[in-house]
Amino acid sequence: MIATIEPQARSPANSPATSYRIATFLPAAIFAGLAIVLGWGLTRNAQDIPSALIGKSVPEFSLPPVKGRKLGLTSANLRGEVSLVNVFASWCVACREEHPAFMRLAATGIVPLYGLNYKDRPDDAAKWLDTMGDPYTRTGADLTGRVAIDWGVYGVPETFAVGADGRIAYKHIGAVTEQALVENILPLVERLKAETEERP
């Protein structure tokens, strides 16, 4: 009598139907996961990204002025009075968007505005300020971008509020609008000034 071998039953996990379901479900699951992450990212305000330097002293630095300007920028310039530091570049489109607001701010004399020129060609930076107007009390030419990195800059433009004690109090990412100035930045400047006056 010849023994017959019954064919082995397929494991449900290895069946064609199971493989088809996995092949169909996996891309859909990956797509859904990406959609959730992207949706969360789009609902966040990029300007709300916190800075690890908030409450800390400004990094020590010393930069020469932008070409055609006489006053450079150092960390020592950021002590003694409340100030704003704007990281900008001539090649930055958003910097052009915020520039008129800074020109108007400079005309008021409410707070000194210092410019940190990021990875710009000297001639381009000089031409940009000569053409667009120069709202800055002082400028620092950060040709290598090293100082901006020490400030924790993600990209340009970024604007920092610095207290009279030389500590960073606020960081704004992206172009500063009139609304941002009126609703956030200038009220903070006034609070910082009031705190300075209250100190013995």
Protein Blocks (a to p, Z undefined) as FASTA:
>chain_A
ZZddddddddfklgmklmmmmmmmmmmmmmmmmmmmmmmmmmpcfklpccfkgoiacddd
dddddehiabdcdfklmgoiacddddddfklmklmmmmmmmmmmmmnomaccddddehia
fklmmmmmmmnopabfbdcddfkommmmmnopabdcddddddfkopafbdcedjddfklm
mmmmmmmmmmmmmmmmmpZZ
